[in-house]
Amino acid sequence: MKRTKSSIFHDGVAEQYESSYDSPYWNLYDEITWNCMIRHLPRKKGALVLDAGGGTGHWSRQLAKLGFRVVCADLSEKMLVEARKKAKNEKLDARIEFVQASITDMRCFGNASFDMVIAQGDPVGFCDDPDKAVWELSRVAKKGAYVCVSVDGFYSALSGLLAAREYGKAQALVRTHMTEFHDSFPVHTFTVSELKELFGNNRLEVEEIIGKPVFSFDMPQKQLDKLLSDKAFHKRLLQMELRFNSEPSLVGMSRHIEAIGRKI
């Protein structure tokens, strides 16, 4: 299977991947993500969910704990090795199948195979063809199933480059909507309208778009981590995030944008 710059990078960080996201900011991000995801879960007991670009299986395990059958698919072999270990440690491996596959080529799965499809943690933006990736996510979803996709926000990425005085990179981002992840591999960033168009072109009717997060995009992460260490602040901010994270005037500036569409 052809490796990409993204899969090579993730092979190299697989063992410490989840621990690197264990911080107050990312805990808030996860709470926002989970709050949205649970509203769109299949009602059928034992439904089959695809976690595309599932990495070390963070969301696969959460879904398996609720009784769903899950397929965790990822291009990075070493991320899947870690995913298997973690699932076994939590005694969830019987509910999760692990498959090495590219998000742009999932021919190992038939049409309309899954009751829900998720692509969390930006795999659509990390691949070389987001349109092909969303086509595949839509193809394998059953009619009426929800497809949830999380990507990096264009305006937040642009704001970060301007704040860092990376003017050349900022100009390149404006032209291409591409940036780089830790100088390791290219990443597509998206506006809300681009994400809506991407869904519409691939038989997905957008039902909801949220920002993750919407209020704290302009706070340096170290500062935000310090603030979020205060449980009272964390609770208040989370309440406001969940109340306003679908507000159209806020979503576009978020660090991450999540679109939830229904297969038509």
C-alpha positions, -999 to +999 in steps of 0.1 A: +000+000+000+014+034-010+027+054+019+022+092+021+040+119+039+012+120+064+013+082+070+051+083+074+048+111+099+021+092+119+041+060+118+068+079+136+046+094+163+022+065+168+035+053+202+031+088+218+003+101+196-026+100+222-004+112+251+006+143+230-031+153+229-037+148+266-041+184+277-069+207+289-073+222+254-077+189+237-099+176+265-122+205+257-120+197+220-130+161+227-159+171+248-172+194+220-167+166+195-184+139+215-214+162+224-220+166+186-213+130+177-238+115+202-266+135+187-262+117+154-255+081+166-274+053+150-304+041+170-301+005+159-285-017+185-252-031+173-250-007+143-218-007+123-197+025+123-167+033+102-139+054+119-120+065+088-085+078+095-092+065+130-055+064+139-050+049+174-087+043+178-096+070+203-131+074+189-135+038+179-131+028+216-157+054+227-182+040+202-174+004+211-181+012+247-216+021+237-222-012+221-216-003+185-195-025+161-167-004+147-142-006+119-111+015+125-094+022+092-061+041+087-033+042+063-006+042+090+003+007+100+019+017+132-011+038+143-032+006+138-007-014+159-012+010+188-050+010+182-051-028+186-030-026+218-053+000+233-085-018+224-072-050+238-061-033+271-097-020+274-112-054+264-129-038+234-110-056+207-139-080+200-161-050+189-134-033+168-120-045+135-088-028+123-082-023+086-053-006+068-068+015+041-065+050+026-094+074+031-093+081-007-094+044-016-116+022+005-125-004-021-122-030+007-156-018+018-187-022-003-213+004-012-237+014+016-219-008+043-221+015+073-248+029+096-225+059+104-192+072+091-168+095+110-135+111+100-122+129+130-088+145+135-085+159+100-078+129+077-098+145+049-075+175+051-044+154+054-050+133+023-040+143-013-076+145-026-103+157-002-131+154-028-122+118-034-121+111+003-156+125+009-169+106-021-156+074-005-170+083+029-204+089+012-202+058-009-197+034+020-225+051+041-260+036+040-288+058+027-299+081+055-267+075+075-248+104+091-213+112+079-192+134+103-161+151+090-137+174+109-112+196+091-088+225+098-103+260+094-088+283+068-093+316+086-078+303+118-048+290+100-044+323+082-047+342+115-020+320+130+004+326+102-001+364+103+004+364+141+037+345+136+046+371+108+049+343+083+038+366+055+051+344+027+033+313+040+001+334+046+001+346+010+006+310-002-023+298+021-046+325+005-037+312-030-040+275-023-057+270+011-028+247+018-005+248+048+018+223+065+015+202+096+046+207+117+066+212+085+060+175+078+032+172+053+007+194+034-028+200+049-059+213+031-078+240+051-114+249+046-140+276+048-175+268+058-187+274+022-160+250+008-170+223+032-207+227+023-198+225-014-176+194-008-206+176+009-231+187-017-210+174-045-208+140-028-245+132-021-244+145+015-270+169+028-255+191+054-275+190+087-251+208+110-218+226+110-200+234+143-167+251+153-143+234+176-138+257+195-154+290+186-145+313+215-109+303+221-095+304+186-075+335+193-060+324+226-025+309+226-028+272+235-005+274+265-025+303+279-057+284+273-044+252+289-036+272+320-071+287+321-088+254+315-069+239+344-094+258+365-124+234+366-149+263+370-135+281+339-135+248+319-172+242+328-182+277+319-163+278+286-177+244+276-212+255+283-207+286+261-190+265+234-219+240+232-245+269+232-229+289+204-206+265+184-231+263+155-236+301+153-227+309+116-209+341+124-185+322+147-180+289+130-158+300+101-131+314+124-127+282+144-095+262+145-115+231+135-148+229+116-170+198+117-197+191+092-224+165+097-243+154+066-269+128+059-264+104+029-291+111+003 
